[in-house]
């Protein structure tokens, strides 16, 4: 028995396992186009990237498409060339005064550095009604395992829908500014040779600043007028999350209301359905949602994204902290508010709560 045990001891070190190499095929690089052109004069942008079919959770698989030729044409033959932003490669911009015109149709054309040519289908710009009123309502969402729910304000629009025509709406949050309150009197530097015990070193300034931000929509807000054609209606058109800083004092945001085509509405509705999948067994399988762009030489190539051309109206609202029925605990920034990204000491020239 002892002899067998000794043999096993000698055999174990020489045993080996052949490594198993896993070979994963590289996903197809898909062209993705993000572009929303409106009648609001300003720099309109086209964002071009290539993303892998495995998804953006894999680092490095989304790459900007550089040095492309990007052109917008209307139905009257007018041509506008977009220039690539050298500081944000893959983003192409128009002149500062470009604006769409209701009644006109626009087509986006792209030629990549490899010589591939893509074109959108024409998008006709429909007129957009004004926002009669913009109000807010507080909303909360329970979070499993957390005492405090997520919360924020929903932006609610009142619109008078035009009668006798089909209208499709798309809302986006515009630029925002809010009063930022910090606590420089609580400033404590990191440990150093001169301050090993991390004793507080209060700063005399500044407690209050005005912070600019551009927050992305936390969802897709769209509507069609099938149920309110020609009527006045209220619609939830946006959301701003309470992060413990935004609604401590006063918050200002511009809401953009954009008219879109029926095809653009269908595309955004499908994207909305995919992004709101709950993860249950009853959810439809995720799929690549094709937009309105095609490769002129290879129509079977999948191109992601959509070129939207519409008319736009903007409504501004100031939200006071007392307008909320629920607020998150105040977040503490123990430093000079001027050191916070996007903050400045002076109020904007057009600040008028």
KAZICOR-V954199 format. One record per backbone hydrogen bond with DSSP energy under -1.0 kcal/mol. CO is the residue of the C=O (numbers start at 1). NH is the residue of the N-H. If there is no record, write none. Layout:
co: {CO & CO}
nh: {NH & NH}
This chain:
co: {1 & 2 & 3 & 4 & 5 & 6 & 7 & 8 & 12 & 30 & 31 & 32 & 33 & 34 & 35 & 37 & 38 & 44 & 46 & 47 & 48 & 49 & 50 & 51 & 52 & 55 & 58 & 63 & 69 & 70 & 71 & 72 & 73 & 74 & 78 & 80 & 83 & 88 & 90 & 91 & 92 & 93 & 95 & 98 & 101 & 104 & 105 & 106 & 107 & 108 & 109 & 110 & 111 & 112 & 116 & 117 & 118 & 119 & 123 & 125 & 133 & 135 & 137 & 139 & 141 & 143 & 150 & 151 & 152 & 153 & 154 & 155 & 156 & 157 & 158 & 158 & 159 & 167 & 168 & 169 & 170 & 172 & 175 & 176 & 177 & 178 & 180 & 183 & 184 & 184 & 187 & 195 & 206 & 207 & 209 & 210 & 211 & 213 & 221 & 223 & 228 & 231 & 233 & 235 & 238 & 240 & 244 & 245 & 249 & 250 & 251 & 252 & 253 & 254 & 255 & 256 & 257 & 258 & 261 & 262 & 263 & 264 & 265 & 266 & 267 & 268 & 269 & 270 & 271 & 272 & 274 & 280 & 292 & 294 & 298 & 303 & 304 & 306 & 308 & 311 & 313 & 315 & 317 & 319 & 320 & 321 & 333 & 333 & 336 & 337 & 340 & 342 & 344 & 348}
nh: {5 & 6 & 7 & 8 & 9 & 10 & 11 & 12 & 15 & 51 & 304 & 49 & 306 & 47 & 308 & 310 & 100 & 94 & 92 & 34 & 65 & 32 & 63 & 30 & 55 & 58 & 61 & 50 & 111 & 82 & 109 & 80 & 107 & 77 & 74 & 72 & 93 & 91 & 48 & 85 & 46 & 83 & 98 & 42 & 104 & 125 & 75 & 123 & 73 & 120 & 71 & 118 & 69 & 115 & 112 & 296 & 110 & 294 & 106 & 103 & 158 & 156 & 154 & 152 & 150 & 146 & 141 & 242 & 139 & 240 & 137 & 237 & 135 & 235 & 132 & 133 & 233 & 225 & 260 & 223 & 258 & 256 & 254 & 213 & 252 & 211 & 209 & 186 & 187 & 203 & 201 & 198 & 337 & 182 & 180 & 344 & 178 & 176 & 171 & 169 & 231 & 161 & 159 & 157 & 155 & 153 & 331 & 248 & 321 & 179 & 319 & 177 & 317 & 174 & 315 & 172 & 313 & 170 & 265 & 266 & 267 & 268 & 269 & 270 & 271 & 272 & 273 & 274 & 275 & 276 & 277 & 283 & 121 & 119 & 301 & 291 & 33 & 35 & 37 & 259 & 257 & 255 & 253 & 251 & 323 & 324 & 183 & 335 & 339 & 340 & 343 & 212 & 210 & 351}
